[in-house]
Amino acid sequence: MTERGTGIRSHYEQWMSEDSLLGPQGEYFEGSFFANYGYWETDTKGAREACENLMEKLLAMVPDKSGTILDVACGVGATTRHLLRHYAPERITAVDFAEKNLETARRHTPGCTFRQMDATRLDFPSGSFDTVICVEAAFHFQPRSRFLQEAWRVLKPGGRLILADILCERWADSVSRMLHPQNHVKDPQAYAEVLVRAGFDAPEIVDVTEESWVRSSRSITRYLCGLFEEGRIDRKMYNQFMTRRLVSALSTRYYVLAAAPKPAVPREDDGETTGAEETAPPGAEWLGASPGKPDGLRTLVDHARLAGTERAMRLRRMARLEEAWAQMLTREGDRRGARKHAARALLYLEAAKALRRAK
């Protein structure tokens, strides 16, 4: 069996270096080295601007930017470089698990300190930083709870943890090699409780699922459809990209921004804090019965519905995507392929209707 965590490592190492379209140095992100969903205002023009918006939204949650800051899971350094707008380079430290990422980050962000390090085992003395920031990575950590403990430890009293994080569906946290079953958190309120259990005080949680995940997914889908219609990617590559979008659509639950201060005065029970012990890993019984011969897509949708987690809005969005795909294939004369995607669109619409009736 493949060890949990190796999937995310190999995926990101390849993505960071090779993807000329959607990778950090690719066309979609305008070669900016960003690789996030970002924060899309109504007038945001592209992914690079959205990623810069996201950084500004997060940094606005730091009232005092006079101290030191640690950028956890910095990737190839776009988030670290953005910090230079607010911090002197000698006050910025960044860590990532992949030395290959750090080599790129060092070249493009001189003056900052970069170290190879596991986010769940930060090799810094306690009380080292005024702020810890982690952009769209904590949901991958093995597990997130250990990272929260480490972030709390390396923060100075009164310091602040700033996060952009994704809350996934339970089935995704349970089965994906890129996630971890202990990382499942059902909603923003539960996320705040996780931070409190880790020792943080009065965390602020903002649900930006629409502004970040939904609008970004819509932008990426339009971009990929345009590439296919222009003949810049072939059918095989288009199918691969769209399959990733499908899995992402069914596995993502919330996108949140969080600011969690460490108490300025140690609490009496800090020495006994056990950290952010999240929900225990679920068993296979959450899937429920799956009678009859398995049927790929239908089984995936049924599993999500049995878990009580997917939303009609998301299913309708996927139905529109499948309908657009079917229309393109019809124009190309591929009637068989068009019928297949039209059938999938109907399946999503049926699931959405069933979900509304169940409410």
N, C-alpha and C positions, 0 to 999 in steps of 0.2 A: 504493500500500500504506500502511496506517495505521502510523504510527511506534509502536514498542514504548514503553509507558509512558503513552500517551494514553488507553488503555483504563482503566487503574487510576485515572487522574486524574478522568476523566469519571464513572466508576462511583461513586467515593467522594464526589465533590462533590454528586452527586444524592442518594446514599444518606444522607449526613450531614444533608442539609437537608430531604428530602421524605418519607422513609419513616416513617409514623406508627405502624407496627407493629413492625418489626424494626430501625429506625434508632436511633441513640444517644439521641434524645429520645423514642423510641417507647414503647409499652406494654410490650413484652417486657423491655426493660432498665429499666423503671420510671422513665423520664425521667432516668436517671442520667448520660447522655452517654457511658457506656461502649459499646463495640461489639466486644467480644472474646469468644472461646469461654469464657474463664474457667477456673477450677479447681474441679471439683465434688467436694466431700466427699460421703460417703453421706447426710449430713443437710442438704446445701445446699438452701435453699428456692427460690432463683430465680437468674436470670441476673445481676442486680446483685450479689448476695452472691458468686456464683462469680467475677465479675470482681475484686471486692475480695480474695477469697482468692488469686487469681492474683498480684495486686500484692504481697501479703504473702509469698507463696512466693518471689517474685523478690527482694524486699528482704531476706529472710532470708539470701540469698546474699551480702549486703554486710556484712562483719563490722564495719566502722567507718563510721558514717553522719555523721561530723563535717565532711566537706568539701563540695565543690560537686558538683552532679549535672546532667547534660544528658539531657533526655527527647527522644529522636529519634522523629519521626513521631507527634506528640502528639495528632493529630486535633483534636477540639473540647475537649480539655483534661481529660477525666476522669482519665487516668493522672497528669497533672501535679497535679491537685487532691488526689489520694490521697497524693502525695509530701509534702504539707504535714503529714501525720501524723508524719513523721519528720525533715523538713528545714524550716528557716526559709525564707520565700519569697525572700529576697534571695540564697539559695544555690541556687535552682532556675532553670535556663534550659531552655526548650523550643523545638523547631523543628518546622515542618511545611511541606510544599510548597504548601499551599493557604491563601491569605490569608483566605478565607472561614471556614475552620476556626479560624484564629487569632483572628479577630474575636470569635467565640463564646467561645473559650478565655480571652481577656483579660477579658471581661465577668464570667465565673464564677470566675476564679482571679486576683484582684488581688494585686499585689506581686511576682509572678514575672515573669521576662523572657521574652518570646515574640518569635521572629524567623522570617520566611519564609526557608526554605532547603532546598536539595536535600540529602538525606542522604548522597549520594555526593560532595558538594562542600561540606564544612562550612567555613564562613567564620569560623574561630576560630584563634588562634595555637596552635602545638603546646604540649602540656602544660597545657591550660586547666582540665581537670576531674579530679576524683577518681573519679567514677563516670559511666559512660554507660549509659543504659537504653533499650531498644527493645522495645516490646511488640507482638508479632504483626504486624510490618510488613516485616522484613528480606527475607522471601522475595519481596516485590514489587519490591525495589530493582533498579535497572538499571545494573550488576549488584550483587549482594550483596557480592562480593569487594571492590569499590571502597569500599563503606561500611565494611567491616571495617578496611581500611587507614586510612580517615579516623578511625574510632573509636580505633584504636591511636595515631594521631598526636596527637589532641587530649587523650588521657589523660595524666595525670602518671605518672612512673615509680612503679610499685606500685599504680596505679589499676586499676579493674576494669570490664569490659564485662558487662552483664547482659542476657540476651535471652530472650524467649519467641518461638519461631520454628516455622514449619511446613516440613516437607520434603515436597515434592510428587512425584508420579510423573513419570518422564521425559517421557512423552507430553504431560503438562500443561505442564511447563516449556518444552517445545519449541514448542507451537502456540498457547498463550494469549497474548493481547496484554497481559494483566495480570501475566504472569510473564516469566522470561528463561531461555533455555537454559543459560546459564553458571551459573545458580543451583542446578542439580540436584545434590543430595547424597543418596546412597542410604540412609544410616542414621545413627544417632547417633554411631557410632565414626568414620565418615567426616567427620561434622560437627566433631568434635573435631580431626581432622587439618587441616581447613580453617582453624580458628582458630589452630592452631600455625603453619601456613604464613603466616598474617597477622602473626605475631610474638608472639602471646600464649603464656603459660606455663602448662602443666598445667591446661587447661580442665576444668571439671566439667560433664558433660552428664547430664540426667535425662530419661528417656523418660516423658512423662505423656500419651501418646496416649489411654489409657482415661479418665483423670481429666479431661482437657480436651476433646479433639475428640469422642470417642465419646459421652460423657455429655451434652455440649452438643448434639450433633446429635440425640440421642434427645429431649432436652427441647424443642428447636425443632420437631421433627416432631410431638410431642404437642400443642404449642401451636397449630400450623397446622391440624392435624386438628380440634382443638376449635373453632377459628374457623370452619372450613367447616361442621361439623355444626350449629353455632349459627346459621348463615346470615349471619355477619358479613363473610365474603368470598365472592365468587362463584366459579364454576367456573374462569373465565379466570385470576383472580388466584391461586387455589389451584394451578392447573397451573404458573403462572410460578414461584411459590415452590418447589414440589416439584421442578421441573426444576433449579433452582439447587442444591437439596439433592442431587439425583442426580449432578450434575457434581462437586460437592464431595466426595461419597462416593467417586467413582471416581478423583479426582485427588489426594486427601490420603493421604500415606504415614505420616508420623510427626508428632507434636507434641512439641517438646522445650523444656526450660528449660536455659539455659547460663550459666555464670559463668566469665569468662576474664580472669585478671589480666595486666596488663602487667608485665614484669620490673622489679623495683625498681632493679636495676643493669643498664645497657645491655649487651647482648651484643656481642661483637666484630663479628658479621656484620650488625648492625642497619642499617648504612648501605647494605647490599646487598640488603635484604629486598625481594622482588618483590611481596609481598602474597598474598592468598588467591586464587591462580589455580586455580579449580575445574575440574571436568571440562570438556573442550572440547565445544562444541555438537555434539550428535549429528546424523547425517545421517538421511535419510528411510528408510534401509535397516532401521532398528530395527523398523519396522512389519511387516516381512515381507510375504509375498504376500497379496493380498486378491482372490482370484478371484471371478468372478461379479458380479452386480449388487449394489452397496452396499446395505446394509440398516441404516440409522440406528443404532438401539440395539445390534444384534448386532455391527456393525462397531466401535462404541465399546468394547464388552466384549472383543471379539477382540483389538483393539489393545492394551488393557491386559494381556491374558493373554500375548500375544506378547512384550510387554516384560518379562514375568516378574515383575510387581510387585503385582498386586492379590491380595487375600487372601480366602479362602473366608468368613471371618467377615463381611467387609464385604458380600459378595454375598448372603449369607443375610439380612443385615439389610435390604438393599434389596428382597429377595424378600418379606419380611414387610410392608414398606411398601406394595408393590404389591398384596399380598393384602388389606390393610386398605382400600386405595383401591377395589379391586374389590368388596369387601363393601358399602361405602358406596353405590357406584353401583347395585349390585343392589337395595338397599333403596329407592333412588330410582326404580327401574324402567328404568334405562339399561342394558339387557342388552348392547348393542353395546360400550359403554364398559367395562363390567365384564369382558367377554371379552378386550378388548385388554389391560387391566391384569393379568388372570389369566395371559395368555400371557407377559407380561413377567416375572411372578413365576417362571414355569416356566423361562424363559430364564436368569434369575439362578441358580436352583437347579441347572440343568444345568451352568452355568459353574463353580459352586462344586464340584460333584462332579468335573468334569474336572480342576480344580486339585488336589483332594485325590489323585486317581489319578496325577497327574503327579509328585507329591512322592515 
